[in-house]
Amino acid sequence: APAERLENYTNKTVLIFTPHPDDDTFSVGGTMALLAKNRNRVVVVIYTNDNKGSYDQDMTSERLARIRKAEEEASCAVLGIPKENLIWLGHDDGELEYVPPKLLCGQVTKIIRQYRPDAILSVDPGESYERWHKSDHRMAAFNTMDAVRAAEFHLYYPEHLLVDKLQPYMITNFYFFYATTNDANYVVNIDATMELKVEAITKQVSQFEPAVTKYRPDWEAEPLKKLKEFYHGDQEKKDGHDVEMFRHA
C-alpha cells in the first residue's frame, strides 16, 4: 500500500500519461478532479493528437486534431486543470508504434526529469482489449515505464543533464488505469467529483454519435441526457459508491 493515499495528496505534483485526449477523462476524471481540488499540480501528457477517429468523410486529420485539442482543454478545465498543464507530444493517432523508440522514450524521460512527480498515473496494457487491439495504449503503457527506468540513470539521455541541467529522478508511486479486475488493487472514491467527471466527458463531443459520423460541435438535449445517464450507470461502484480502480505499484 502507498505511504500516503493518492486522493489525500496536497501541494504535490502528479503526471498523467494518456494515449489519447479522452482516455484520462473517461478512466480517471474523478481522481483528476480530486487532485486538482486539493491544490496539486496535475500535468497531463497526451501521446497522440487523436486525428483519425472519425467516419465523417468531410473531416480532415488537421481539423480533427484541432477539435480534439479543444475538447481535451474543455474537459480538463471542468476538472480544474488549466490548458497550460497539458503537454501534447503530437504523434499521429494509431501510429505511436511507428515513432522511433529512442525518440519517444527520450521525450517522456525528459518530462519526468523536468517535473519530478510524486506519482504517475498511466495506462496499463493489462486488459485484453488494450493488449491486443489498441496499439497506442500498449505503446503508451510500455514507453512510459521505459522512460521511468531511464529517468533514474544519468547515462540514459545524458544530454538532459549536460545540456538541460536536468538531474536523474526516481519515481516510487505508480497508479495504472485500464487494469484488469484481478490486477486492480487500489480504489478511489469519486462520489464528490462524479458530476464533474460526467460533465467533462460531455465536452468530448466528437467521440460520440452523431458527431463521429457527421461532425457537429454541440449536443441535442435528448442524446446529452442519455449520455449522462449512461455514464452515471456505467461507472464502477463499490459498496454503493462511485469509484475508480487502479493497479498501484
C-alpha positions in Angstrom: 0.0 0.0 0.0 1.2 3.5 -0.6 2.5 5.5 2.3 0.0 8.3 1.6 -3.3 7.9 -0.2 -3.4 9.4 -3.6 -6.7 11.2 -3.0 -5.2 12.8 0.1 -2.3 14.5 -1.8 -2.0 18.2 -1.3 0.5 20.5 -2.9 2.2 17.7 -4.8 2.9 17.1 -8.5 1.2 14.3 -10.4 1.9 13.4 -14.0 -0.8 11.7 -16.0 0.2 9.9 -19.2 -2.7 9.2 -21.7 -2.6 7.7 -25.2 -5.3 9.9 -26.5 -7.1 13.1 -25.4 -10.0 11.3 -23.8 -8.6 8.2 -22.0 -7.7 10.3 -19.0 -11.2 11.8 -18.6 -13.1 8.6 -19.3 -11.0 6.5 -16.9 -9.7 8.8 -14.1 -11.6 12.0 -14.5 -12.9 11.8 -10.9 -9.4 11.3 -9.5 -8.1 14.1 -11.6 -10.7 16.5 -10.2 -9.9 15.4 -6.6 -6.2 16.0 -7.1 -6.9 19.5 -8.6 -9.4 20.3 -5.9 -6.7 19.5 -3.3 -4.3 22.1 -4.8 -2.0 19.6 -6.5 -0.2 20.4 -9.7 -1.7 17.9 -12.2 0.1 17.7 -15.6 -1.4 15.7 -18.4 0.9 14.3 -21.1 -1.0 13.3 -24.3 0.9 11.0 -26.6 -1.2 11.5 -29.7 -3.3 14.2 -31.3 -6.2 11.7 -32.0 -6.5 12.8 -35.6 -8.0 9.7 -37.2 -11.2 8.6 -35.4 -14.0 10.0 -37.5 -16.4 8.4 -40.0 -17.2 11.9 -41.4 -15.6 11.9 -44.9 -15.6 15.7 -44.9 -13.3 15.7 -41.9 -9.6 16.1 -42.3 -6.8 15.0 -39.9 -5.7 18.5 -39.3 -9.2 19.7 -38.4 -9.9 16.7 -36.2 -6.7 17.3 -34.3 -7.8 20.9 -33.6 -11.2 19.7 -32.4 -9.7 17.0 -30.1 -7.3 19.5 -28.6 -10.1 22.0 -27.9 -12.3 19.2 -26.4 -9.5 18.0 -24.1 -8.8 21.5 -22.9 -12.5 22.0 -22.2 -12.7 18.6 -20.3 -9.7 19.4 -18.2 -11.0 22.9 -17.4 -14.1 21.3 -15.9 -11.9 19.1 -13.8 -9.9 22.1 -12.6 -6.8 21.6 -14.8 -5.7 24.6 -16.9 -4.7 24.1 -20.5 -1.2 25.3 -19.6 -0.8 22.0 -17.8 -1.4 19.9 -20.9 1.6 18.6 -22.8 1.0 17.4 -26.3 3.6 15.1 -27.8 1.6 15.4 -31.1 2.1 11.9 -32.6 -0.5 10.7 -35.1 -3.4 8.6 -33.8 -2.9 4.9 -34.2 0.7 5.3 -35.3 2.5 5.5 -31.9 4.3 2.2 -32.6 5.9 3.7 -35.7 7.6 6.5 -33.8 11.4 5.8 -33.3 11.5 4.2 -29.9 14.6 6.1 -28.6 12.9 9.4 -29.6 9.6 8.5 -27.9 11.3 7.3 -24.7 13.5 10.3 -24.6 10.6 12.7 -24.8 8.9 11.2 -21.8 12.2 10.8 -19.9 12.8 14.5 -20.2 9.3 15.4 -18.9 9.8 13.1 -15.9 13.1 14.8 -15.1 11.6 18.2 -15.6 8.5 17.8 -13.4 9.9 15.3 -10.8 6.4 14.0 -9.9 5.3 12.5 -6.6 3.2 10.0 -8.6 2.5 8.9 -12.1 -0.9 7.8 -13.5 -0.6 5.9 -16.7 -2.4 3.4 -18.9 -2.0 -0.3 -18.1 -1.7 -2.8 -21.0 -3.3 -5.5 -18.9 -6.9 -5.6 -20.2 -7.2 -8.0 -23.2 -8.8 -5.2 -25.3 -5.9 -2.9 -24.6 -3.3 -5.6 -25.1 -4.4 -6.9 -28.4 -6.5 -4.2 -30.1 -5.3 -0.7 -29.1 -1.7 -0.3 -30.2 -1.4 3.3 -28.9 -2.4 2.1 -25.5 0.2 -0.7 -25.5 2.9 1.7 -26.7 2.0 4.4 -24.2 2.0 1.9 -21.4 5.3 0.3 -22.1 7.0 3.5 -23.2 6.1 5.4 -20.1 7.6 2.7 -17.9 10.7 2.5 -20.1 11.1 6.3 -19.6 10.6 5.8 -15.8 13.6 3.5 -15.8 15.7 5.8 -18.0 14.9 8.8 -15.8 16.7 7.2 -12.9 20.1 6.8 -14.5 22.2 9.8 -15.8 23.7 7.7 -18.6 20.4 7.4 -20.3 19.9 10.5 -22.4 23.0 12.2 -20.8 22.3 15.4 -22.8 19.4 16.1 -20.3 22.0 16.6 -17.6 24.8 18.0 -19.7 22.8 20.4 -21.8 19.5 21.0 -20.0 20.8 20.6 -16.4 18.1 18.0 -15.5 19.1 15.7 -12.7 18.1 12.0 -12.8 14.9 11.2 -10.9 13.4 8.1 -9.3 9.6 7.7 -9.0 8.1 5.4 -6.4 4.4 5.6 -6.9 2.5 4.4 -10.0 -1.2 4.1 -10.5 -2.3 2.3 -13.7 -5.7 2.7 -15.1 -7.4 0.2 -17.5 -6.1 -2.5 -15.2 -7.8 -5.9 -15.2 -10.3 -6.6 -12.4 -7.9 -9.2 -10.9 -5.0 -6.8 -11.0 -6.8 -3.7 -9.6 -5.7 -3.2 -6.0 -6.4 0.5 -5.3 -9.8 2.2 -5.1 -10.5 5.9 -5.2 -13.9 7.1 -4.0 -15.1 9.7 -6.5 -18.6 10.5 -5.1 -17.6 14.1 -4.6 -16.4 14.6 -8.2 -18.6 12.2 -10.2 -20.7 15.0 -11.6 -17.6 16.9 -12.7 -16.3 13.7 -14.4 -19.6 13.2 -16.3 -19.6 16.9 -17.3 -16.0 16.6 -18.5 -16.9 13.6 -20.6 -19.7 15.6 -22.3 -17.1 18.0 -23.6 -15.7 15.2 -25.8 -18.5 15.7 -28.4 -16.6 14.3 -31.4 -16.1 11.0 -29.6 -19.8 10.2 -29.7 -22.6 9.8 -32.2 -23.9 11.7 -34.1 -20.7 13.7 -34.3 -18.5 10.7 -35.1 -20.4 10.1 -38.3 -21.2 13.7 -39.2 -19.4 16.2 -37.0 -21.3 18.8 -35.1 -19.8 20.8 -32.2 -22.7 20.5 -29.8 -25.4 18.2 -28.4 -29.1 18.0 -28.8 -30.9 17.7 -25.4 -32.0 14.1 -25.6 -28.7 12.5 -26.7 -26.9 14.5 -24.0 -29.4 13.3 -21.3 -28.9 9.7 -22.4 -25.1 10.1 -22.4 -25.1 11.4 -18.8 -27.4 8.6 -17.7 -25.2 6.0 -19.3 -22.0 7.2 -17.6 -23.7 7.5 -14.2 -25.0 3.9 -14.6 -21.8 2.5 -16.1 -19.4 4.0 -13.5 -17.8 1.3 -11.4 -19.3 1.0 -8.0 -18.0 -0.4 -4.7 -20.1 -0.5 -1.5 -22.6 1.8 -3.1 -20.0 4.5 -4.0 -18.7 5.6 -7.4 -15.1 4.6 -7.6 -12.1 4.5 -10.0 -9.9 1.4 -9.9 -6.1 1.3 -10.3 -3.3 -1.1 -10.1 -0.9 0.5 -7.7 2.8 -0.4 -7.9 
